[in-house]
Amino acid sequence: MKYYFIGIKGTGMSSLACMLYDLGNEVTGSDLPKHFFTEDPLRERNIKILDFDPKNIQDNMHIIIGNAFLEDFPEVIAARKNKTCICARYHEFLGEFLKKYKVISIAGSHGKTTTTAMLSSVMKNFGHTGWLIGDGTGHLTKDTKYFCLESDEFRRHFLAYYPDYAVITNVDIDHVDYFKDKADYRSAYEEFATHVRKALMIWGEDEEARKMELGSTVHYWYGEKDNDDLQAVNVDERQDGMDFDVLWHGRQYAHFSTPLVGHHLLLNSLAVIGIAMLEGVPADMIEKGLSEFHGAKRRFAVEHHKDNIFVDDYAHHPTEVGVTIDTARKEFPDHKLVAVFKPHRASRVKYFAEDFKKQLMKADKVYLCDFTSIDDKQDGTDIDITYLQKMIPGSAVITEDQKGADILAKECPACFLFMSSKDIYGLADLVKKSH
């Protein structure tokens, strides 16, 4: 089969492209010429990456369209007009393609990527497991039985999936350019729940999740409260890991000792334990998989450089920003925390401005970068980064070039937190060279 990807450097898109190539298909695609970390696996496979051009569309291609590219995008227009081509959006293609596997969907506003990667680490010890993760990582072989899928609620795209099992990590409203309000956002998850064939695990301490009407869907709650079906107790969180006991319906299931640091990773672990337990994975194998998990790309990725610490994180919602700063404060208590935040989507910044302010001010110093993504202002919200900067005392706007890097380098020694769903890591590299 001959596949062509419009927006092949997208996180999910690049992963899927690599998987289809590894299965023996011919794969090409197009994207912007600037470098994104997601393109490295594509280059390793010599997958051809073209600049955007409607002339790239050839007869008899199976075209997969990235969700950032609307119907008026020139390549999309050319693809739709060519009657010899088969066209599908990313999520539409996946929904059909994965029907042959035992799919485990990980959904939720935050924690999807890390939980999917963590679950993959556990399930691959139990059976042939494939995965598609939002950090640009994918894996699939002809022997694959289980498939761990990060499932995005963006514009209700996860409704294309019909998983055997699913996790909902939280129902914290996001994508406010599309969803009308919390009830509308919650309704998407309620509908998603009806697609789950066997069982659904949901974080029980999420107020919006508890409001969901789940009908006949088999579901269980995980968390740290007595009303959770799967409960973590006797939790000991340290700088080098954590220990905890797990109760299933009030009865001792197992004790877990892991090298994971951060309270959010305790919750992610519980979700993974719940799914694995339901599928019959032994507790000792679950613990082994959790211990072998070394993090997802761009999710609190730590690098020590001289007398500084650099953390690269995908955080782009205020809740995620807060978790990143809190985790850094716990793991590096003796370091000055310098937050460098580049937002995605003007509508998100405007809607959550007070929340962003509250979370960013947990850092010792705040620097902000302006919008640069193709879809940042697609919904017509016309603000720049000064909208947020004026709300945060002492914060400053910097450019993503050597001038900005020189400003940041004056903060050394420090723990730098580079937070964005976009390509902010290039600025971090410039700071390392400046100091």
VOPAGU-2260 file (C-alpha; in pm, 1 decimal, decimal comma):
REM VOPAGU-2260
SITE   aa  ch    i         X         Y         Z
SITE  MET   A    0       0,0       0,0       0,0
SITE  LYS   A    1     119,1     351,7     -80,4
SITE  TYR   A    2      52,1     595,0     205,7
SITE  TYR   A    3      95,0     973,2     200,9
SITE  PHE   A    4      75,1    1182,0     519,7
SITE  ILE   A    5     -26,2    1549,5     514,2
SITE  GLY   A    6     156,3    1681,2     821,8
SITE  ILE   A    7     382,9    1380,7     868,7
SITE  LYS   A    8     583,5    1540,9    1151,2
SITE  GLY   A    9     283,3    1557,2    1383,9
SITE  THR   A   10     333,0    1350,6    1697,9
SITE  GLY   A   11      73,0    1084,5    1624,6
SITE  MET   A   12     122,3    1112,7    1249,6
SITE  SER   A   13     496,2    1042,9    1257,9
SITE  SER   A   14     439,6     741,5    1484,0
SITE  LEU   A   15     173,8     598,5    1253,5
SITE  ALA   A   16     390,5     661,7     947,4
SITE  CYS   A   17     676,6     464,9    1103,0
SITE  MET   A   18     446,9     177,3    1198,7
SITE  LEU   A   19     300,9     147,5     848,8
SITE  TYR   A   20     651,3     158,5     702,5
SITE  ASP   A   21     770,4    -113,3     941,0
SITE  LEU   A   22     484,5    -334,3     819,0
SITE  GLY   A   23     626,2    -310,5     466,5
SITE  ASN   A   24     424,3     -26,4     316,4
SITE  GLU   A   25     553,0     259,9     100,4
SITE  VAL   A   26     530,4     581,7     305,5
SITE  THR   A   27     593,0     947,2     220,2
SITE  GLY   A   28     456,5    1274,9     352,1
SITE  SER   A   29     484,6    1649,9     373,9
SITE  ASP   A   30     537,2    1911,3     641,8
SITE  LEU   A   31     712,7    2237,3     726,4
SITE  PRO   A   32    1087,9    2243,6     651,9
SITE  LYS   A   33    1189,2    2332,9    1010,5
SITE  HIS   A   34    1312,2    2052,6    1234,4
SITE  PHE   A   35    1079,8    1880,7    1483,2
SITE  PHE   A   36    1196,4    1603,7    1716,7
SITE  THR   A   37     925,2    1376,2    1576,9
SITE  GLU   A   38    1094,0    1360,8    1237,1
SITE  ASP   A   39    1405,3    1179,9    1363,4
SITE  PRO   A   40    1249,6     828,1    1344,2
SITE  LEU   A   41    1125,9     914,9     994,5
SITE  ARG   A   42    1477,3    1013,5     884,6
SITE  GLU   A   43    1619,7     692,9    1036,1
SITE  ARG   A   44    1389,7     493,6     804,9
SITE  ASN   A   45    1466,9     715,5     505,0
SITE  ILE   A   46    1099,4     808,2     478,2
SITE  LYS   A   47    1082,1    1094,5     229,4
SITE  ILE   A   48     953,7    1424,4     375,8
SITE  LEU   A   49     846,8    1684,7     120,8
SITE  ASP   A   50     759,1    2051,8     158,4
SITE  PHE   A   51     387,1    2122,7     131,0
SITE  ASP   A   52     275,9    2134,5    -232,2
SITE  PRO   A   53     -56,0    2024,5    -391,3
SITE  LYS   A   54     151,1    1866,1    -670,0
SITE  ASN   A   55     271,8    1607,0    -415,8
SITE  ILE   A   56     -68,7    1437,6    -439,5
SITE  GLN   A   57     -45,0    1153,5    -691,9
SITE  ASP   A   58    -301,1     902,7    -820,4
SITE  ASN   A   59    -390,6     596,5    -613,4
SITE  MET   A   60    -245,7     721,5    -286,1
SITE  HIS   A   61    -398,1     635,3      49,4
SITE  ILE   A   62    -384,1     979,4     210,0
SITE  ILE   A   63    -389,6    1036,7     584,1
SITE  ILE   A   64    -467,1    1397,5     677,3
SITE  GLY   A   65    -326,4    1553,6     994,3
SITE  ASN   A   66    -593,3    1709,5    1212,0
SITE  ALA   A   67    -417,5    2047,1    1222,0
SITE  PHE   A   68    -489,5    2093,7     851,9
SITE  LEU   A   69    -838,0    2213,4     762,5
SITE  GLU   A   70   -1034,0    2138,9     446,6
SITE  ASP   A   71    -916,1    2461,6     281,2
SITE  PHE   A   72    -547,6    2361,3     305,0
SITE  PRO   A   73    -410,7    2329,1     -52,8
SITE  GLU   A   74    -287,6    1968,9     -19,4
SITE  VAL   A   75    -615,0    1863,8     142,3
SITE  ILE   A   76    -811,3    2021,9    -144,7
SITE  ALA   A   77    -594,1    1838,6    -399,6
SITE  ALA   A   78    -636,9    1508,8    -214,0
SITE  ARG   A   79   -1013,9    1537,5    -188,4
SITE  LYS   A   80   -1043,9    1626,4    -559,0
SITE  ASN   A   81    -843,5    1324,1    -675,1
SITE  LYS   A   82   -1103,2    1047,0    -711,7
SITE  THR   A   83    -835,0     775,4    -733,5
SITE  CYS   A   84    -713,3     854,1    -379,0
SITE  ILE   A   85    -851,5     719,2     -53,4
SITE  CYS   A   86    -861,4    1000,4     205,3
SITE  ALA   A   87    -906,0     976,2     580,7
SITE  ARG   A   88    -834,4    1193,2     877,9
SITE  TYR   A   89    -577,5    1052,5    1124,6
SITE  HIS   A   90    -836,7     933,9    1377,2
SITE  GLU   A   91   -1068,1     796,9    1108,6
SITE  PHE   A   92    -789,8     582,5     965,7
SITE  LEU   A   93    -686,6     456,1    1309,6
SITE  GLY   A   94   -1039,7     364,3    1409,4
SITE  GLU   A   95   -1067,9     128,7    1113,5
SITE  PHE   A   96    -708,1       5,0    1109,0
SITE  LEU   A   97    -701,3    -105,2    1474,1
SITE  LYS   A   98   -1016,1    -318,0    1469,2
SITE  LYS   A   99    -804,8    -634,3    1440,6
SITE  TYR   A  100    -628,0    -573,8    1776,2
SITE  LYS   A  101    -725,6    -579,8    2142,5
SITE  VAL   A  102    -720,2    -202,9    2191,8
SITE  ILE   A  103    -668,5     -18,9    2519,8
SITE  SER   A  104    -750,4     352,2    2484,0
SITE  ILE   A  105    -604,8     611,5    2720,5
SITE  ALA   A  106    -819,1     925,4    2726,4
SITE  GLY   A  107    -834,8    1233,1    2948,2
SITE  SER   A  108    -735,6    1597,1    2947,0
SITE  HIS   A  109    -395,7    1533,1    3106,7
SITE  GLY   A  110    -165,6    1236,7    3152,9
SITE  LYS   A  111    -262,9    1049,3    2834,5
SITE  THR   A  112      85,6    1026,1    2689,4
SITE  THR   A  113     260,6     918,8    3008,7
SITE  THR   A  114      -8,8     666,9    3100,0
SITE  THR   A  115      -8,8     515,8    2750,0
SITE  ALA   A  116     369,8     479,8    2757,6
SITE  MET   A  117     356,3     332,6    3107,6
SITE  LEU   A  118      86,0      82,8    3008,9
SITE  SER   A  119     291,2     -21,7    2705,4
SITE  SER   A  120     588,2     -87,4    2933,3
SITE  VAL   A  121     372,2    -323,8    3139,4
SITE  MET   A  122     174,5    -498,6    2864,9
SITE  LYS   A  123     473,5    -580,0    2642,0
SITE  ASN   A  124     596,5    -819,4    2912,5
SITE  PHE   A  125     262,6   -1001,3    2903,3
SITE  GLY   A  126     192,0   -1031,0    2530,6
SITE  HIS   A  127     288,8    -891,8    2190,2
SITE  THR   A  128     199,6    -525,1    2232,6
SITE  GLY   A  129     190,9    -231,2    1996,8
SITE  TRP   A  130     144,5     132,2    2087,5
SITE  LEU   A  131      81,2     474,9    1942,5
SITE  ILE   A  132     173,3     755,4    2178,8
SITE  GLY   A  133     150,2    1133,5    2151,6
SITE  ASP   A  134     523,0    1176,7    2210,3
SITE  GLY   A  135     600,0    1060,1    1856,9
SITE  THR   A  136     649,1     695,4    1954,7
SITE  GLY   A  137     485,2     402,3    1780,1
SITE  HIS   A  138     542,8      29,0    1756,7
SITE  LEU   A  139     364,7    -245,2    1565,8
SITE  THR   A  140     459,3    -591,2    1439,6
SITE  LYS   A  141     273,0    -866,4    1257,2
SITE  ASP   A  142     246,3   -1056,6    1589,3
SITE  THR   A  143      81,4    -770,6    1780,8
SITE  LYS   A  144    -215,2    -869,2    1999,6
SITE  TYR   A  145    -259,8    -573,8    2238,4
SITE  PHE   A  146    -252,0    -214,3    2123,8
SITE  CYS   A  147    -216,1      81,5    2363,2
SITE  LEU   A  148    -360,6     392,7    2202,2
SITE  GLU   A  149    -345,1     752,9    2320,6
SITE  SER   A  150    -697,4     873,0    2242,9
SITE  ASP   A  151    -750,8    1246,9    2204,1
SITE  GLU   A  152   -1081,3    1418,6    2282,1
SITE  PHE   A  153    -992,3    1706,0    2044,5
SITE  ARG   A  154   -1308,1    1775,9    1840,5
SITE  ARG   A  155   -1440,6    1440,6    1966,9
SITE  HIS   A  156   -1190,9    1248,9    1755,0
SITE  PHE   A  157   -1167,8     963,4    2006,0
SITE  LEU   A  158   -1522,9     868,1    1909,6
SITE  ALA   A  159   -1366,2     694,1    1609,3
SITE  TYR   A  160   -1230,2     427,8    1845,4
SITE  TYR   A  161   -1403,8     120,8    1993,4
SITE  PRO   A  162   -1155,8     -12,7    2250,5
SITE  ASP   A  163   -1179,7    -326,7    2460,2
SITE  TYR   A  164   -1057,0    -134,6    2764,8
SITE  ALA   A  165   -1014,6     236,2    2832,0
SITE  VAL   A  166    -883,7     479,2    3091,5
SITE  ILE   A  167   -1014,3     829,5    3157,8
SITE  THR   A  168    -746,5    1010,8    3356,3
SITE  ASN   A  169    -961,4    1323,1    3412,8
SITE  VAL   A  170   -1230,2    1538,4    3252,0
SITE  ASP   A  171   -1071,3    1880,7    3300,8
SITE  ILE   A  172   -1214,8    2107,3    3029,3
SITE  ASP   A  173    -984,8    2191,5    2739,5
SITE  HIS   A  174   -1012,0    2283,3    2369,0
SITE  VAL   A  175   -1238,2    2572,0    2458,5
SITE  ASP   A  176   -1241,9    2688,1    2097,2
SITE  TYR   A  177   -1461,5    2385,9    2022,1
SITE  PHE   A  178   -1639,5    2270,0    2338,2
SITE  LYS   A  179   -1911,8    2506,6    2459,7
SITE  ASP   A  180   -1875,7    2443,4    2833,5
SITE  LYS   A  181   -1795,0    2177,0    3093,2
SITE  ALA   A  182   -2118,6    1989,8    3024,7
SITE  ASP   A  183   -2043,5    1974,1    2652,6
SITE  TYR   A  184   -1690,2    1854,6    2723,4
SITE  ARG   A  185   -1818,0    1592,6    2966,2
SITE  SER   A  186   -2072,7    1469,1    2710,9
SITE  ALA   A  187   -1789,3    1373,0    2475,7
SITE  TYR   A  188   -1646,9    1141,7    2740,8
SITE  GLU   A  189   -1989,9     999,6    2816,2
SITE  GLU   A  190   -2028,9     905,3    2451,3
SITE  PHE   A  191   -1674,6     768,0    2441,0
SITE  ALA   A  192   -1760,9     544,7    2737,7
SITE  THR   A  193   -2037,3     379,2    2534,8
SITE  HIS   A  194   -1771,2     261,8    2285,8
SITE  VAL   A  195   -1579,4      61,9    2548,8
SITE  ARG   A  196   -1645,3    -310,5    2507,5
SITE  LYS   A  197   -1513,2    -461,7    2833,3
SITE  ALA   A  198   -1427,4    -215,3    3110,7
SITE  LEU   A  199   -1337,9     146,9    3181,3
SITE  MET   A  200   -1106,7     278,2    3455,6
SITE  ILE   A  201   -1169,9     639,7    3568,6
SITE  TRP   A  202    -988,3     863,4    3817,8
SITE  GLY   A  203   -1231,5     891,0    4106,2
SITE  GLU   A  204   -1118,1    1223,5    4249,9
SITE  ASP   A  205   -1211,3    1417,0    3938,3
SITE  GLU   A  206   -1535,7    1604,2    4008,3
SITE  GLU   A  207   -1637,0    1627,1    3642,9
SITE  ALA   A  208   -1573,1    1257,5    3589,1
SITE  ARG   A  209   -1799,5    1169,8    3881,0
SITE  LYS   A  210   -2079,7    1366,2    3712,9
SITE  MET   A  211   -2070,1    1147,8    3402,1
SITE  GLU   A  212   -2372,3     936,4    3316,8
SITE  LEU   A  213   -2217,0     602,8    3223,9
SITE  GLY   A  214   -2526,6     390,2    3173,2
SITE  SER   A  215   -2449,9      22,2    3131,0
SITE  THR   A  216   -2077,7      66,0    3066,3
SITE  VAL   A  217   -1874,9    -151,4    3304,8
SITE  HIS   A  218   -1655,8      96,5    3490,4
SITE  TYR   A  219   -1431,7     120,0    3794,5
SITE  TRP   A  220   -1290,8     416,3    3983,2
SITE  TYR   A  221    -925,1     444,1    4084,4
SITE  GLY   A  222    -766,1     684,6    4331,9
SITE  GLU   A  223    -688,8     729,8    4700,2
SITE  LYS   A  224   -1035,9     755,1    4852,7
SITE  ASP   A  225   -1244,3     486,7    5020,9
SITE  ASN   A  226   -1512,2     509,8    4750,8
SITE  ASP   A  227   -1263,0     410,4    4479,0
SITE  ASP   A  228   -1275,3      51,7    4354,2
SITE  LEU   A  229    -897,7      48,8    4307,4
SITE  GLN   A  230    -732,7     239,3    4591,2
SITE  ALA   A  231    -373,2     331,7    4674,4
SITE  VAL   A  232    -298,8     330,9    5048,7
SITE  ASN   A  233      13,7     354,8    5265,7
SITE  VAL   A  234     171,8     577,7    5000,7
SITE  ASP   A  235     536,8     669,0    5059,5
SITE  GLU   A  236     659,0     924,6    4804,9
SITE  ARG   A  237    1030,5    1005,6    4802,7
SITE  GLN   A  238    1284,7    1182,8    4584,2
SITE  ASP   A  239    1401,9     846,6    4450,5
SITE  GLY   A  240    1069,9     665,7    4405,6
SITE  MET   A  241     752,3     556,4    4578,7
SITE  ASP   A  242     596,0     260,0    4756,8
SITE  PHE   A  243     225,6     193,3    4798,9
SITE  ASP   A  244     -28,2     -79,8    4859,3
SITE  VAL   A  245    -323,8    -133,7    4627,8
SITE  LEU   A  246    -668,3    -239,6    4745,2
SITE  TRP   A  247    -925,2    -386,6    4506,4
SITE  HIS   A  248   -1276,5    -338,6    4640,7
SITE  GLY   A  249   -1129,4    -286,6    4987,1
SITE  ARG   A  250    -913,2    -599,1    4987,8
SITE  GLN   A  251    -534,6    -614,3    4959,4
SITE  TYR   A  252    -428,0    -676,6    4601,1
SITE  ALA   A  253     -53,1    -614,5    4603,4
SITE  HIS   A  254     233,6    -395,0    4723,0
SITE  PHE   A  255     423,9    -192,5    4462,9
SITE  SER   A  256     769,9     -40,1    4482,8
SITE  THR   A  257     873,2     178,9    4187,7
SITE  PRO   A  258    1140,1     438,9    4097,6
SITE  LEU   A  259     869,5     683,2    3984,5
SITE  VAL   A  260     872,2    1037,1    4129,0
SITE  GLY   A  261     571,6    1270,3    4137,4
SITE  HIS   A  262     217,2    1228,5    4263,8
SITE  HIS   A  263      74,8    1233,1    3911,7
SITE  LEU   A  264     278,0     919,8    3836,1
SITE  LEU   A  265     113,4     744,8    4131,2
SITE  LEU   A  266    -226,3     811,1    3970,4
SITE  ASN   A  267    -103,2     704,8    3627,2
SITE  SER   A  268      34,2     386,1    3783,1
SITE  LEU   A  269    -302,2     307,7    3939,4
SITE  ALA   A  270    -477,1     336,6    3603,9
SITE  VAL   A  271    -222,9     101,1    3448,5
SITE  ILE   A  272    -246,1    -144,2    3737,6
SITE  GLY   A  273    -623,8    -150,8    3704,9
SITE  ILE   A  274    -625,8    -228,7    3332,1
SITE  ALA   A  275    -346,1    -486,0    3358,0
SITE  MET   A  276    -514,0    -654,7    3654,3
SITE  LEU   A  277    -843,9    -684,3    3464,5
SITE  GLU   A  278    -662,7    -850,4    3175,2
SITE  GLY   A  279    -493,8   -1099,6    3409,5
SITE  VAL   A  280    -139,5    -963,6    3419,8
SITE  PRO   A  281      31,7   -1090,6    3740,4
SITE  ALA   A  282     113,7    -823,0    4001,2
SITE  ASP   A  283     487,4    -893,1    3991,5
SITE  MET   A  284     487,9    -845,8    3613,3
SITE  ILE   A  285     298,7    -517,8    3653,3
SITE  GLU   A  286     556,3    -394,2    3904,8
SITE  LYS   A  287     840,5    -496,0    3671,6
SITE  GLY   A  288     683,0    -301,8    3384,5
SITE  LEU   A  289     633,6       7,5    3601,8
SITE  SER   A  290     996,7      -9,3    3714,9
SITE  GLU   A  291    1115,5     -37,1    3353,7
SITE  PHE   A  292     921,2     273,1    3251,4
SITE  HIS   A  293    1164,3     558,7    3194,6
SITE  GLY   A  294     921,3     829,9    3093,5
SITE  ALA   A  295     769,2     950,4    2770,2
SITE  LYS   A  296     943,5    1187,8    2534,1
SITE  ARG   A  297     901,5    1552,4    2632,4
SITE  ARG   A  298     725,1    1454,8    2957,9
SITE  PHE   A  299     941,6    1587,0    3239,4
SITE  ALA   A  300    1255,3    1489,3    3049,3
SITE  VAL   A  301    1548,7    1588,6    3271,7
SITE  GLU   A  302    1900,2    1678,7    3158,8
SITE  HIS   A  303    2183,1    1797,5    3382,5
SITE  HIS   A  304    2417,2    2045,1    3213,8
SITE  LYS   A  305    2704,7    2191,4    3411,2
SITE  ASP   A  306    2545,3    2346,8    3722,0
SITE  ASN   A  307    2197,9    2366,3    3567,8
SITE  ILE   A  308    1903,2    2133,7    3524,3
SITE  PHE   A  309    1693,8    2143,7    3207,2
SITE  VAL   A  310    1343,7    1997,7    3209,6
SITE  ASP   A  311    1157,6    1959,8    2880,9
SITE  ASP   A  312     783,7    1907,2    2920,9
SITE  TYR   A  313     481,2    1906,6    2689,9
SITE  ALA   A  314     269,4    2101,6    2943,1
SITE  HIS   A  315      26,3    2332,7    2763,2
SITE  HIS   A  316    -274,9    2341,5    2999,7
SITE  PRO   A  317    -259,9    2517,2    3339,9
SITE  THR   A  318    -310,3    2190,6    3529,5
SITE  GLU   A  319     -13,0    2037,1    3348,3
SITE  VAL   A  320     200,2    2346,5    3404,9
SITE  GLY   A  321     124,5    2325,6    3777,4
SITE  VAL   A  322     212,9    1955,4    3794,5
SITE  THR   A  323     544,2    2018,5    3616,9
SITE  ILE   A  324     644,4    2299,4    3852,9
SITE  ASP   A  325     529,9    2106,8    4162,5
SITE  THR   A  326     725,1    1798,4    4055,1
SITE  ALA   A  327    1038,4    2003,8    3991,4
SITE  ARG   A  328    1003,7    2171,3    4332,6
SITE  LYS   A  329     985,4    1827,5    4495,2
SITE  GLU   A  330    1263,5    1666,5    4293,4
SITE  PHE   A  331    1500,2    1967,4    4291,8
SITE  PRO   A  332    1417,8    2155,2    4615,0
SITE  ASP   A  333    1751,1    2340,7    4627,6
SITE  HIS   A  334    1729,9    2492,4    4282,3
SITE  LYS   A  335    1582,5    2818,8    4156,1
SITE  LEU   A  336    1293,8    2731,5    3924,9
SITE  VAL   A  337    1280,2    2928,7    3599,6
SITE  ALA   A  338     962,6    2864,8    3398,4
SITE  VAL   A  339     978,2    2917,0    3021,7
SITE  PHE   A  340     631,8    2875,9    2873,2
SITE  LYS   A  341     519,0    2884,9    2510,3
SITE  PRO   A  342     140,4    2842,8    2473,7
SITE  HIS   A  343     -61,1    2664,7    2208,3
SITE  ARG   A  344    -389,9    2819,4    2091,4
SITE  ALA   A  345    -482,9    3175,7    2180,7
SITE  SER   A  346    -830,8    3064,4    2285,9
SITE  ARG   A  347    -681,0    2838,9    2555,5
SITE  VAL   A  348    -467,7    3121,7    2697,0
SITE  LYS   A  349    -760,3    3365,1    2704,1
SITE  TYR   A  350    -999,1    3116,8    2868,1
SITE  PHE   A  351    -749,8    2990,6    3128,5
SITE  ALA   A  352    -551,4    3312,3    3182,2
SITE  GLU   A  353    -612,0    3328,5    3559,8
SITE  ASP   A  354    -526,3    2959,6    3597,0
SITE  PHE   A  355    -207,3    2998,6    3394,5
SITE  LYS   A  356    -113,7    3294,9    3613,4
SITE  LYS   A  357    -173,7    3097,2    3933,6
SITE  GLN   A  358      31,9    2798,1    3822,1
SITE  LEU   A  359     319,7    2985,1    3657,5
SITE  MET   A  360     367,8    3202,8    3965,0
SITE  LYS   A  361     472,1    2889,3    4156,1
SITE  ALA   A  362     806,9    2927,8    3978,2
SITE  ASP   A  363    1072,9    3172,7    4095,0
SITE  LYS   A  364    1093,2    3344,9    3756,8
SITE  VAL   A  365     863,2    3335,5    3452,9
SITE  TYR   A  366     954,5    3388,2    3087,8
SITE  LEU   A  367     700,5    3365,7    2804,6
SITE  CYS   A  368     726,1    3303,8    2429,4
SITE  ASP   A  369     467,9    3412,9    2174,5
SITE  PHE   A  370     240,0    3199,0    1956,0
SITE  THR   A  371     392,5    3053,5    1638,7
SITE  SER   A  372     181,4    2748,2    1547,3
SITE  ILE   A  373     -30,1    2724,0    1232,4
SITE  ASP   A  374    -345,7    2668,0    1438,8
SITE  ASP   A  375    -287,0    2909,6    1728,0
SITE  LYS   A  376    -545,2    3161,0    1608,6
SITE  GLN   A  377    -762,6    2951,5    1377,1
SITE  ASP   A  378   -1073,3    3024,0    1584,2
SITE  GLY   A  379   -1029,3    3400,5    1553,1
SITE  THR   A  380    -900,8    3473,8    1905,3
SITE  ASP   A  381    -658,8    3756,2    1836,6
SITE  ILE   A  382    -429,6    3808,3    2135,9
SITE  ASP   A  383     -54,6    3786,2    2172,3
SITE  ILE   A  384     153,8    3667,4    2465,2
SITE  THR   A  385     148,0    4007,8    2635,2
SITE  TYR   A  386    -212,6    3929,0    2732,0
SITE  LEU   A  387     -74,5    3677,1    2982,2
SITE  GLN   A  388     251,5    3856,5    3057,0
SITE  LYS   A  389      72,3    4164,3    3193,2
SITE  MET   A  390    -105,1    3944,0    3448,5
SITE  ILE   A  391     213,4    3789,4    3595,1
SITE  PRO   A  392     426,4    4030,8    3799,6
SITE  GLY   A  393     793,7    4018,8    3709,0
SITE  SER   A  394     741,9    3802,0    3401,3
SITE  ALA   A  395     906,5    3881,9    3069,7
SITE  VAL   A  396     855,5    3797,0    2704,3
SITE  ILE   A  397    1156,9    3657,1    2518,6
SITE  THR   A  398    1223,4    3553,8    2160,5
SITE  GLU   A  399    1323,2    3200,9    2061,6
SITE  ASP   A  400    1666,7    3295,1    1936,7
SITE  GLN   A  401    2013,3    3372,1    2067,7
SITE  LYS   A  402    1892,5    3698,2    2221,2
SITE  GLY   A  403    1632,8    3512,1    2425,5
SITE  ALA   A  404    1884,6    3243,2    2521,4
SITE  ASP   A  405    2128,6    3506,7    2647,8
SITE  ILE   A  406    1858,3    3650,4    2873,7
SITE  LEU   A  407    1783,7    3307,8    3018,0
SITE  ALA   A  408    2152,7    3228,9    3064,3
SITE  LYS   A  409    2174,6    3517,3    3313,7
SITE  GLU   A  410    1949,8    3311,5    3546,3
SITE  CYS   A  411    2214,4    3038,8    3582,2
SITE  PRO   A  412    2253,5    2835,0    3794,3
SITE  ALA   A  413    1890,9    2722,4    3788,0
SITE  CYS   A  414    1642,4    2452,5    3705,3
SITE  PHE   A  415    1491,3    2560,3    3373,7
SITE  LEU   A  416    1141,7    2431,5    3297,1
SITE  PHE   A  417    1072,6    2453,3    2923,6
SITE  MET   A  418     699,7    2392,7    2888,4
SITE  SER   A  419     508,5    2377,6    2559,9
SITE  SER   A  420     334,2    2140,6    2321,4
SITE  LYS   A  421     527,2    2319,5    2048,4
SITE  ASP   A  422     898,0    2323,1    1955,2
SITE  ILE   A  423    1046,2    2516,2    2248,5
SITE  TYR   A  424    1334,2    2270,4    2297,6
SITE  GLY   A  425    1543,5    2458,1    2041,4
SITE  LEU   A  426    1564,0    2753,3    2281,0
SITE  ALA   A  427    1683,1    2520,1    2557,2
SITE  ASP   A  428    1966,9    2403,9    2332,6
SITE  LEU   A  429    2072,8    2765,5    2275,1
SITE  VAL   A  430    2082,5    2829,9    2650,2
SITE  LYS   A  431    2311,4    2529,1    2702,1
SITE  LYS   A  432    2549,4    2667,5    2441,1
SITE  SER   A  433    2538,4    3012,3    2604,1
SITE  HIS   A  434    2650,4    2888,3    2943,8
